Amino acid sequence: MKEEIENKPVITKIPTIYGDLWFFGFKFEDEEIVAISNKRKIKNPINLRIHSCCFTSEIFGSLKCDCVQQLNQFMKLMGEDKKNNYLLIYFLNHEGRGIGLLNKLKVYEVQRKLKLDTYEANKYLGFDYDHRNFDKAIYILNYFKIEEITIFSNNPQKVKILKERGFNISIKKFLVRPPSTYALHYLMTKAERGGHFIKEEIRKLIEKNMK
Amino acid sequence: MKEEIENKPVITKIPTIYGDLWFFGFKFEDEEIVAISNKRKIKNPINLRIHSCCFTSEIFGSLKCDCVQQLNQFMKLMGEDKKNNYLLIYFLNHEGRGIGLLNKLKVYEVQRKLKLDTYEANKYLGFDYDHRNFDKAIYILNYFKIEEITIFSNNPQKVKILKERGFNISIKKFLVRPPSTYALHYLMTKAERGGHFIKEEIRKLIEKNMK
């Protein structure tokens, strides 16, 4: 990503339902990535979310996951908390953990027909569980000279990557209200198979739901 | 698009906040397009919306336009009306009327700094007002053997294209509640400069807003 070091982001302020937010558009050779903040000047320490797009829930209202709830919750915090610095790094090309929207629809259909969980269905179709690469988030964090991060995430992989790159990391476990039983079971799968941090919280919600 | 005639869409059913909906993912050489319906079997006559993605409003809550309201309103109708057939054709690569997200952010910044409207700002940056091409919507309509359409749109260009291709078209003017003064003025610009159908309705809303 050498050549992009020269590239400065496109910057503008947009009025949103969460308040006025600053948009930073980064152009990489193979994709565009948007970073959004409540502040024009991005400073340490920062509350960070690295978010992979999920058009099925964020645009089309799918109940199969909790992605849109996580995104909206973080943006709400960002808009409300005038004191602290927030940064959302939004990957526009990470649909279905990087396999793309059409492949994600294939995975959903396999899940539906064969009653598989998300890991099993990906495997059934020959996909790895996670095809994402977060290097460009590191680039963007470096661009903003970020060192101290509170990351809003339940994903141990993201924490590991940031720690390995030398960032000073605190973790904010991030349980939003799951929108459906589908999403609850999806979260439990991620907790059991992917080591996500909120297993106990999810277990309690599932128990409550079954009563 | 000859070769794609052979391609069948990926099909699955997804539970959404609007009810269970059928997703049809079409793969073209240069892009993926999603069609969504309340029915598995797409039949004539059809209530149609051809929608260009607007991630700024649909994902990030921008108040500068009414795209997300139009999309949500159409999907709500689709979910509620069990009797009639609805089809949403969603172009994932049409951000900013086809110029892409980063260029759209540039246009917004020019609008903000120079107090230009959307047409003037696009021109200022050397973009045509509209870079979109709807040929793939025609392909999808033909794939589903659609002939009779009620189109939910205020855009005379979309109506013209469908009429020229021989579809039997009725128009459903589509005024959703604009989310902000920004959006109202954006709508008025589209009405005045692009001939959109709802000029009088918008004028009344602006007058009401100014009282």
Chai-1 contact restraints between the chains, C-beta under 6 A:
chainA,res_idxA,chainB,res_idxB,connection_type,confidence,min_distance_angstrom,max_distance_angstrom,comment,restraint_id
A,V10,B,L102,contact,1.0,0.0,6.0,A-B,restraint_1
A,V10,B,L105,contact,1.0,0.0,6.0,A-B,restraint_2
A,V10,B,K106,contact,1.0,0.0,6.0,A-B,restraint_3
A,T12,B,L105,contact,1.0,0.0,6.0,A-B,restraint_4
A,T12,B,Y108,contact,1.0,0.0,6.0,A-B,restraint_5
A,T12,B,E109,contact,1.0,0.0,6.0,A-B,restraint_6
A,I14,B,S62,contact,1.0,0.0,6.0,A-B,restraint_7
A,P15,B,L63,contact,1.0,0.0,6.0,A-B,restraint_8
A,T16,B,G61,contact,1.0,0.0,6.0,A-B,restraint_9
A,T16,B,S62,contact,1.0,0.0,6.0,A-B,restraint_10
A,I17,B,G61,contact,1.0,0.0,6.0,A-B,restraint_11
A,Y18,B,G61,contact,1.0,0.0,6.0,A-B,restraint_12
A,F23,B,L105,contact,1.0,0.0,6.0,A-B,restraint_13
A,G25,B,L102,contact,1.0,0.0,6.0,A-B,restraint_14
A,G25,B,L105,contact,1.0,0.0,6.0,A-B,restraint_15
A,K27,B,L102,contact,1.0,0.0,6.0,A-B,restraint_16
A,E32,B,L101,contact,1.0,0.0,6.0,A-B,restraint_17
A,E32,B,L102,contact,1.0,0.0,6.0,A-B,restraint_18
A,E58,B,I59,contact,1.0,0.0,6.0,A-B,restraint_19
A,I59,B,E58,contact,1.0,0.0,6.0,A-B,restraint_20
A,G61,B,T16,contact,1.0,0.0,6.0,A-B,restraint_21
A,G61,B,I17,contact,1.0,0.0,6.0,A-B,restraint_22
A,G61,B,Y18,contact,1.0,0.0,6.0,A-B,restraint_23
A,S62,B,I14,contact,1.0,0.0,6.0,A-B,restraint_24
A,S62,B,T16,contact,1.0,0.0,6.0,A-B,restraint_25
A,L63,B,P15,contact,1.0,0.0,6.0,A-B,restraint_26
A,L101,B,E32,contact,1.0,0.0,6.0,A-B,restraint_27
A,L102,B,V10,contact,1.0,0.0,6.0,A-B,restraint_28
A,L102,B,G25,contact,1.0,0.0,6.0,A-B,restraint_29
A,L102,B,K27,contact,1.0,0.0,6.0,A-B,restraint_30
A,L102,B,E32,contact,1.0,0.0,6.0,A-B,restraint_31
A,L105,B,V10,contact,1.0,0.0,6.0,A-B,restraint_32
A,L105,B,T12,contact,1.0,0.0,6.0,A-B,restraint_33
A,L105,B,F23,contact,1.0,0.0,6.0,A-B,restraint_34
A,L105,B,G25,contact,1.0,0.0,6.0,A-B,restraint_35
A,K106,B,V10,contact,1.0,0.0,6.0,A-B,restraint_36
A,Y108,B,T12,contact,1.0,0.0,6.0,A-B,restraint_37
A,E109,B,T12,contact,1.0,0.0,6.0,A-B,restraint_38
